[in-house]
Amino acid sequence: MIVQACINGARGADFHPALPLDPDAMARDGAASVAAGAAELHVHARGADRQESLAPEAMDRTVTALRRACPGTLIGVSTGAWIEKDDRRTIAAIAGWHELPDYASVNLSEAAAPEVMEALRNRGVDIEAGLASIGD
C-alpha cells in the first residue's frame, strides 16, 4: 500500500487557517505527513498571491522546498485546467519549470489532457491519471 498525502488541494485560504499556501508551509506539512507514514505528496503550488499557479516561479519554489524538507519522497502536483484557466498558458508553464516534480496529475476529463500529458512527457515528468468518471 502507498499512502499519498494531499496537503492542500484547490482550497482557498478561507478553508482553514492552517491550510499550507506557501512553499515553507507546504514543506512543513509535507515533512509531518512523511513522518506520519506518507510515501508521496500531492500539492497544488501557489504563487506569491497564494492562488494556485503552474507558473515556473511558483512551481520551482514549491518543489525545491518540498525536496529539501522531504528528501527521497515522491512529489506530485496538480495541472487542473482551472489553475491557469488557459490551455496554452498551462503548456507554457510546464515548459518553463526548472525544478521538476516526480509526476503530475492530469484530469482526463479536461479537453487539453492529451496536450498536457505530452508536455509532461517531453519534460520527463510522470503522469498520474485523474479519473472523474468511468468514461475517463
Backbone as ProteinMPNN parsed JSONL, in Angstrom:
{"seq_chain_A": "MIVQACINGARGADFHPALPLDPDAMARDGAASVAAGAAELHVHARGADRQESLAPEAMDRTVTALRRACPGTLIGVSTGAWIEKDDRRTIAAIAGWHELPDYASVNLSEAAAPEVMEALRNRGVDIEAGLASIGD", "coords_chain_A": {"N_chain_A": [[0.836, -1.164, 0.0], [0.499, 2.236, -0.783], [0.755, 5.335, 0.678], [-0.479, 8.422, -0.05], [-0.195, 11.763, 0.641], [-2.299, 14.429, 0.358], [-1.852, 17.604, 0.627], [-2.969, 20.196, 0.409], [-4.714, 20.887, -1.807], [-7.278, 22.308, -3.964], [-8.237, 24.32, -2.428], [-9.203, 27.442, -0.895], [-7.77, 30.168, 1.07], [-9.631, 30.682, 3.042], [-10.601, 28.233, 3.786], [-9.343, 26.877, 5.933], [-7.443, 28.048, 8.696], [-4.882, 26.937, 8.95], [-4.204, 25.897, 6.505], [-1.789, 24.941, 4.177], [-0.328, 27.288, 2.197], [1.909, 28.4, 1.106], [5.317, 27.836, 0.004], [7.018, 27.216, 2.252], [5.216, 26.496, 4.294], [3.985, 24.332, 3.016], [6.18, 22.622, 2.837], [6.705, 22.169, 5.552], [4.273, 20.9, 6.382], [4.339, 18.788, 4.599], [6.652, 17.39, 5.458], [5.773, 16.614, 7.998], [3.708, 14.92, 7.237], [5.1, 12.898, 5.9], [6.62, 11.953, 8.032], [4.556, 10.822, 9.44], [3.962, 8.654, 7.906], [3.372, 8.895, 5.165], [4.192, 8.194, 1.791], [4.273, 9.589, -0.505], [3.676, 12.887, -1.812], [1.089, 15.09, -2.724], [0.56, 18.131, -4.166], [-0.787, 21.456, -4.563], [0.642, 23.93, -6.115], [1.367, 27.36, -5.264], [1.23, 30.814, -6.119], [2.837, 33.996, -5.344], [0.636, 35.415, -4.539], [-0.857, 33.586, -3.21], [-2.611, 32.084, -4.634], [-3.578, 29.275, -6.649], [-1.141, 28.091, -8.93], [0.654, 27.352, -11.914], [2.864, 28.513, -12.808], [6.345, 28.86, -13.561], [7.93, 30.099, -11.485], [6.393, 29.751, -9.139], [6.042, 26.954, -9.082], [8.721, 26.049, -9.083], [9.726, 27.097, -6.642], [8.066, 25.774, -4.832], [8.486, 22.971, -5.316], [11.246, 22.835, -4.801], [11.345, 23.539, -2.05], [9.888, 21.401, -0.948], [11.494, 19.209, -1.688], [13.801, 19.724, -0.196], [12.804, 19.518, 2.43], [11.726, 16.981, 2.476], [13.46, 14.733, 1.604], [13.901, 12.267, -0.914], [11.23, 11.63, -1.105], [8.407, 11.066, -3.135], [7.11, 13.571, -5.217], [4.181, 15.022, -6.258], [2.149, 17.016, -8.437], [-0.676, 19.142, -9.163], [-2.34, 19.687, -12.301], [-4.653, 20.887, -12.995], [-7.16, 22.255, -15.15], [-8.462, 24.542, -14.26], [-6.56, 25.994, -12.934], [-4.637, 27.628, -14.411], [-6.421, 28.513, -16.224], [-6.279, 28.611, -18.965], [-5.365, 26.778, -21.677], [-3.058, 27.001, -23.311], [-1.414, 28.589, -21.711], [-1.035, 26.842, -19.59], [0.468, 24.776, -20.827], [2.746, 26.254, -21.595], [3.677, 27.007, -19.074], [4.433, 24.526, -17.952], [6.525, 23.9, -19.678], [8.381, 25.712, -18.796], [9.21, 24.989, -16.256], [11.804, 24.525, -13.89], [12.573, 23.085, -11.618], [11.61, 19.986, -11.389], [8.655, 18.126, -10.68], [8.069, 14.742, -9.513], [5.883, 13.538, -10.645], [2.821, 14.462, -12.304], [-0.587, 15.212, -11.853], [-3.125, 14.643, -14.185], [-6.198, 15.554, -15.276], [-8.287, 13.492, -16.886], [-10.703, 14.12, -17.989], [-10.554, 16.681, -18.915], [-10.351, 18.906, -21.675], [-7.818, 19.512, -22.826], [-6.188, 17.477, -21.961], [-4.641, 15.448, -23.433], [-2.626, 17.074, -24.64], [-1.464, 18.278, -22.414], [-0.436, 16.011, -21.147], [1.441, 15.246, -23.086], [3.202, 17.439, -22.977], [4.185, 17.117, -20.383], [5.396, 14.56, -20.595], [7.393, 15.221, -22.432], [9.04, 16.68, -20.8], [9.937, 14.796, -19.073], [8.407, 14.167, -16.881], [6.478, 12.089, -14.91], [3.092, 10.778, -15.177], [0.061, 11.04, -13.433], [-3.029, 9.703, -13.605], [-5.992, 11.498, -13.525], [-9.091, 10.598, -12.643], [-12.429, 11.115, -13.163], [-14.747, 9.949, -13.879], [-16.32, 6.908, -15.094], [-15.992, 6.875, -17.825], [-13.614, 8.26, -18.138]], "CA_chain_A": [[0.0, 0.0, 0.0], [1.201, 3.51, -0.827], [-0.02, 6.438, 1.234], [-0.198, 9.711, -0.667], [-0.811, 12.856, 1.384], [-2.69, 15.586, -0.459], [-1.785, 18.512, 1.765], [-3.714, 21.458, 0.336], [-5.792, 20.85, -2.791], [-7.711, 23.535, -4.634], [-8.95, 25.102, -1.422], [-8.761, 28.803, -0.646], [-7.288, 30.493, 2.412], [-10.741, 30.686, 3.991], [-10.978, 26.863, 4.126], [-8.842, 26.612, 7.278], [-6.304, 28.934, 8.925], [-3.606, 26.226, 8.873], [-4.01, 25.348, 5.163], [-0.483, 25.376, 3.679], [-0.478, 28.004, 0.924], [3.194, 28.885, 0.609], [6.26, 26.707, -0.026], [7.505, 26.824, 3.578], [4.134, 25.783, 4.984], [3.827, 23.029, 2.352], [7.32, 21.801, 3.232], [6.486, 21.789, 6.949], [3.198, 19.906, 6.426], [4.82, 17.614, 3.874], [7.562, 16.649, 6.337], [4.951, 15.981, 9.032], [2.974, 13.824, 6.593], [6.069, 11.82, 5.665], [6.927, 11.389, 9.351], [3.387, 10.036, 9.849], [3.857, 7.453, 7.08], [3.116, 9.131, 3.737], [5.308, 7.903, 0.895], [4.18, 10.54, -1.614], [2.947, 14.119, -1.535], [0.412, 15.732, -3.852], [0.363, 19.53, -3.769], [-1.208, 22.473, -5.509], [1.572, 25.045, -5.926], [0.746, 28.682, -5.163], [2.051, 31.977, -6.408], [3.01, 34.935, -4.237], [-0.704, 35.847, -4.123], [-1.436, 32.419, -2.542], [-3.557, 31.441, -5.55], [-2.978, 28.165, -7.389], [-0.363, 28.54, -10.083], [1.615, 26.442, -12.536], [3.975, 29.349, -13.27], [7.631, 28.307, -13.133], [8.396, 30.623, -10.201], [5.631, 29.101, -8.069], [6.342, 25.524, -9.075], [10.118, 25.835, -8.695], [9.853, 27.364, -5.201], [7.348, 24.734, -4.093], [9.182, 21.687, -5.441], [12.531, 22.961, -4.096], [11.09, 23.491, -0.607], [9.484, 20.04, -0.593], [12.65, 18.308, -1.818], [14.678, 19.964, 0.96], [12.16, 19.057, 3.661], [11.292, 15.585, 2.363], [14.329, 14.068, 0.628], [13.547, 10.913, -1.311], [9.778, 11.477, -1.184], [7.839, 11.399, -4.439], [6.349, 14.816, -5.211], [3.249, 15.159, -7.373], [1.458, 18.31, -8.494], [-1.892, 19.194, -9.975], [-2.308, 20.51, -13.525], [-6.058, 21.149, -13.308], [-7.408, 23.338, -16.111], [-8.916, 25.739, -13.549], [-5.441, 26.704, -12.31], [-4.199, 28.718, -15.296], [-7.625, 28.93, -16.977], [-5.922, 28.763, -20.38], [-4.565, 25.595, -22.007], [-1.728, 27.408, -23.811], [-0.627, 29.051, -20.563], [-0.66, 25.631, -18.856], [1.563, 24.118, -21.57], [3.929, 27.12, -21.498], [4.186, 26.924, -17.705], [5.127, 23.234, -17.818], [7.788, 24.003, -20.434], [9.301, 26.588, -18.09], [9.615, 24.505, -14.941], [13.2, 24.12, -13.714], [12.557, 22.046, -10.591], [10.529, 19.118, -11.852], [8.059, 17.15, -9.767], [8.202, 13.367, -9.996], [4.726, 13.277, -11.501], [1.764, 15.474, -12.27], [-1.933, 14.688, -12.099], [-3.819, 15.208, -15.339], [-7.603, 15.146, -15.268], [-8.556, 13.007, -18.238], [-11.945, 14.716, -18.485], [-10.283, 18.023, -19.44], [-10.153, 18.899, -23.13], [-6.401, 19.562, -23.226], [-5.428, 16.422, -21.279], [-3.577, 14.854, -24.255], [-1.534, 18.027, -24.83], [-0.791, 18.43, -21.124], [0.367, 14.797, -20.946], [2.59, 15.311, -23.989], [4.143, 18.416, -22.427], [4.828, 16.49, -19.224], [6.301, 13.51, -21.083], [8.549, 15.89, -23.044], [9.905, 17.156, -19.712], [10.35, 13.658, -18.252], [7.574, 14.114, -15.683], [5.493, 11.016, -14.983], [1.705, 11.229, -15.173], [-0.935, 10.39, -12.595], [-4.311, 9.932, -14.265], [-7.116, 11.967, -12.721], [-10.302, 9.977, -13.164], [-13.646, 11.656, -12.556], [-15.886, 9.144, -14.297], [-15.97, 5.633, -15.731], [-15.531, 7.223, -19.17], [-12.211, 8.672, -18.099]], "C_chain_A": [[0.892, 1.242, 0.0], [0.271, 4.577, -0.27], [0.458, 7.725, 0.578], [-0.932, 10.775, 0.144], [-1.063, 14.023, 0.43], [-2.864, 16.744, 0.516], [-2.532, 19.833, 1.618], [-4.855, 21.464, -0.672], [-6.126, 22.219, -3.354], [-8.462, 24.465, -3.689], [-8.347, 26.497, -1.275], [-8.356, 29.011, 0.796], [-8.397, 30.454, 3.451], [-11.18, 29.28, 4.411], [-10.58, 26.526, 5.564], [-7.61, 27.486, 7.508], [-4.942, 28.254, 8.804], [-3.347, 25.624, 7.488], [-2.676, 25.843, 4.603], [-0.592, 25.984, 2.273], [0.811, 28.641, 0.432], [4.202, 27.741, 0.713], [6.753, 26.267, 1.351], [6.452, 26.044, 4.351], [3.91, 24.409, 4.349], [4.956, 22.094, 2.747], [7.147, 21.302, 4.665], [5.411, 20.693, 7.052], [3.588, 18.638, 5.688], [5.723, 16.753, 4.747], [6.78, 15.947, 7.452], [4.182, 14.791, 8.461], [3.884, 12.631, 6.343], [6.421, 11.152, 6.997], [5.785, 10.509, 9.858], [3.155, 8.813, 8.962], [3.561, 7.665, 5.611], [4.373, 8.846, 2.926], [5.369, 8.893, -0.267], [3.418, 11.764, -1.145], [2.328, 14.631, -2.821], [0.092, 17.151, -3.406], [-0.162, 20.36, -4.93], [-0.325, 23.682, -5.233], [0.817, 26.371, -5.945], [1.76, 29.749, -5.536], [2.162, 32.862, -5.18], [1.67, 35.43, -3.698], [-1.488, 34.743, -3.412], [-2.53, 31.741, -3.361], [-2.834, 30.316, -6.282], [-2.285, 28.684, -8.632], [0.524, 27.411, -10.588], [2.833, 27.213, -13.037], [5.293, 28.791, -12.747], [8.101, 28.816, -11.766], [7.701, 29.912, -9.036], [5.995, 27.627, -7.963], [7.764, 25.269, -8.587], [10.314, 26.048, -7.195], [9.22, 26.242, -4.384], [8.098, 23.408, -4.129], [10.526, 21.726, -4.701], [12.33, 22.847, -2.588], [10.719, 22.077, -0.161], [10.651, 19.069, -0.679], [13.603, 18.479, -0.636], [14.097, 19.349, 2.23], [11.876, 17.561, 3.666], [12.161, 14.83, 1.359], [13.892, 12.631, 0.361], [12.053, 10.65, -1.434], [9.3, 11.861, -2.577], [6.927, 12.618, -4.3], [5.489, 14.856, -6.462], [2.529, 16.496, -7.281], [0.198, 18.186, -9.34], [-1.643, 20.032, -11.219], [-3.718, 20.9, -13.936], [-6.257, 22.374, -14.183], [-7.839, 24.633, -15.435], [-7.752, 26.58, -13.025], [-5.004, 27.89, -13.173], [-5.343, 29.268, -16.148], [-7.37, 29.161, -18.467], [-4.966, 27.622, -20.724], [-3.173, 25.959, -22.501], [-0.832, 27.876, -22.671], [-0.183, 27.863, -19.716], [0.535, 24.956, -19.517], [2.848, 24.938, -21.456], [4.534, 27.058, -20.097], [4.984, 25.64, -17.516], [6.48, 23.292, -18.516], [8.825, 24.83, -19.689], [9.765, 26.104, -16.729], [11.092, 24.126, -14.939], [13.314, 22.984, -12.703], [11.348, 21.156, -10.877], [9.973, 18.237, -10.74], [8.293, 15.749, -10.332], [7.068, 13.01, -10.946], [3.736, 14.426, -11.372], [0.437, 14.796, -12.578], [-2.534, 15.417, -13.294], [-5.238, 14.659, -15.313], [-8.006, 14.77, -16.687], [-9.846, 13.561, -18.82], [-11.73, 16.099, -19.095], [-9.872, 17.956, -20.903], [-8.687, 18.829, -23.538], [-5.559, 18.469, -22.577], [-4.354, 15.797, -22.171], [-2.378, 15.781, -24.441], [-0.754, 18.24, -23.537], [0.092, 17.213, -20.861], [1.591, 14.797, -21.852], [3.643, 16.283, -23.467], [4.894, 17.836, -21.227], [5.813, 15.413, -19.656], [7.554, 14.122, -21.695], [9.532, 16.401, -22.0], [10.416, 16.013, -18.839], [9.588, 13.537, -16.949], [6.543, 13.007, -15.866], [4.087, 11.584, -14.805], [0.87, 10.362, -14.24], [-2.278, 10.716, -13.21], [-5.367, 10.357, -13.256], [-8.398, 11.469, -13.331], [-11.521, 10.503, -12.422], [-14.881, 10.84, -12.9], [-15.411, 7.827, -14.881], [-15.453, 5.871, -17.129], [-14.074, 7.64, -19.21], [-11.297, 7.45, -18.053]], "O_chain_A": [[1.907, 1.291, 0.694], [-0.874, 4.699, -0.706], [1.638, 8.072, 0.639], [-2.148, 10.699, 0.316], [-0.144, 14.528, -0.216], [-3.906, 16.858, 1.162], [-2.716, 20.536, 2.612], [-5.906, 22.03, -0.37], [-5.348, 23.165, -3.232], [-9.242, 25.308, -4.133], [-7.154, 26.706, -1.498], [-8.568, 28.144, 1.644], [-8.127, 30.215, 4.628], [-12.031, 29.136, 5.288], [-11.371, 25.963, 6.319], [-6.804, 27.65, 6.592], [-3.941, 28.933, 8.576], [-2.362, 24.907, 7.313], [-2.448, 27.052, 4.557], [-0.904, 25.295, 1.302], [0.798, 29.356, -0.57], [3.963, 26.775, 1.438], [6.894, 25.069, 1.598], [6.766, 25.041, 4.992], [3.671, 23.431, 5.057], [4.728, 20.905, 2.97], [7.416, 20.135, 4.953], [5.614, 19.682, 7.726], [3.215, 17.538, 6.096], [5.582, 15.53, 4.777], [7.094, 14.811, 7.808], [4.026, 13.771, 9.133], [3.484, 11.485, 6.55], [6.507, 9.927, 7.076], [6.013, 9.565, 10.614], [2.254, 8.019, 9.23], [3.504, 6.689, 4.863], [5.479, 9.21, 3.326], [6.398, 9.017, -0.93], [2.62, 11.698, -0.209], [2.959, 14.609, -3.878], [-0.569, 17.353, -2.388], [-0.002, 20.015, -6.101], [-0.515, 24.38, -4.237], [-0.24, 26.486, -6.566], [2.961, 29.613, -5.306], [1.652, 32.528, -4.11], [1.574, 35.82, -2.534], [-2.649, 34.939, -3.051], [-3.284, 30.92, -2.84], [-1.626, 30.389, -6.508], [-2.773, 29.594, -9.302], [1.068, 26.625, -9.812], [3.737, 26.624, -13.628], [5.356, 28.303, -11.618], [8.62, 28.034, -10.969], [8.349, 29.52, -8.066], [6.229, 27.118, -6.867], [7.989, 24.376, -7.77], [10.999, 25.258, -6.546], [9.77, 25.813, -3.37], [8.319, 22.79, -3.088], [10.899, 20.752, -4.047], [13.074, 22.129, -1.92], [11.181, 21.61, 0.88], [10.785, 18.192, 0.174], [14.15, 17.499, -0.131], [14.819, 18.73, 3.013], [11.794, 16.942, 4.727], [11.646, 14.334, 0.357], [13.56, 11.883, 1.281], [11.652, 9.555, -1.827], [9.739, 12.867, -3.133], [6.093, 12.692, -3.398], [5.99, 14.741, -7.58], [2.327, 17.037, -6.194], [0.039, 17.25, -10.123], [-0.841, 20.966, -11.202], [-3.957, 21.212, -15.103], [-5.61, 23.403, -13.988], [-7.608, 25.714, -15.975], [-7.937, 27.754, -12.704], [-5.003, 29.03, -12.707], [-5.239, 30.354, -16.72], [-8.154, 29.826, -19.143], [-3.889, 27.509, -20.138], [-2.201, 25.292, -22.146], [0.366, 27.594, -22.662], [0.924, 27.868, -19.178], [1.503, 24.604, -18.844], [3.922, 24.375, -21.243], [5.755, 27.057, -19.944], [6.091, 25.669, -16.978], [7.471, 22.784, -17.992], [10.024, 24.671, -19.921], [10.621, 26.734, -16.107], [11.576, 23.485, -15.872], [14.066, 22.032, -12.913], [10.205, 21.543, -10.629], [10.73, 17.669, -9.952], [8.671, 15.596, -11.494], [7.258, 12.281, -11.92], [3.814, 15.244, -10.454], [0.349, 13.926, -13.445], [-2.46, 16.642, -13.399], [-5.446, 13.446, -15.327], [-8.06, 15.62, -17.576], [-10.06, 13.479, -20.03], [-12.638, 16.636, -19.729], [-9.136, 17.059, -21.314], [-8.352, 18.147, -24.507], [-4.331, 18.528, -22.637], [-3.228, 15.623, -21.703], [-1.235, 15.326, -24.405], [0.47, 18.367, -23.558], [1.228, 17.353, -20.408], [2.671, 14.388, -21.426], [4.838, 15.99, -23.509], [6.098, 18.045, -21.081], [6.933, 15.352, -19.149], [8.655, 13.606, -21.503], [10.722, 16.54, -22.281], [11.243, 16.237, -17.955], [10.052, 12.886, -16.013], [5.819, 12.987, -16.861], [3.91, 12.712, -14.346], [0.956, 9.134, -14.252], [-2.636, 11.888, -13.326], [-5.609, 9.671, -12.262], [-8.758, 11.879, -14.435], [-11.633, 10.354, -11.205], [-15.937, 11.013, -12.292], [-14.219, 7.655, -15.134], [-14.564, 5.153, -17.587], [-13.38, 7.404, -20.198], [-10.075, 7.595, -18.016]]}, "name": "protein", "num_of_chains": 1, "seq": "MIVQACINGARGADFHPALPLDPDAMARDGAASVAAGAAELHVHARGADRQESLAPEAMDRTVTALRRACPGTLIGVSTGAWIEKDDRRTIAAIAGWHELPDYASVNLSEAAAPEVMEALRNRGVDIEAGLASIGD"}
